[in-house]
């Protein structure tokens, strides 16, 4: 009888959440952050903003790892990790635009496009999380 009750409980609750998908996403986020600093590090610019921009690229990845370590069962975990990815891309593109400037006139339009798309995606994601939090407070 207990086996039937356990099976019924499992069907109602659904499968256990997988930690492997967020962990894989975090590893990829770290790899992307590491590769994103390469154009900034090798740029010929001697701007005093260079170390700050390099640090800004890693901050979203570090915060994503911290959030995952603290909130592994959070219902919006993957969404928050996606926001961290968008933020890292935003800072990476911003760093390339600031340090490389107009030196690469053909690619600068694509950099601005990447910057605007990642920035708009981040703002849209924040708006979505805010709406979800407001719905949660009403219930």
Secondary structure, 3 states (H helix, E strand, C coil): CHHHHHHHHHHHHCCCCCHHHHHHHHHHHHHHHHHHCHHHHCCCCCCCCHHHHHHHHHHHHHHHHHHHHHCCCCCCHHHHHHHHHHHHHHHHHHHHHHHHHHHCHHHHHHHHHHHHHHHHHHHHHHHHHHHHHHHHHHC
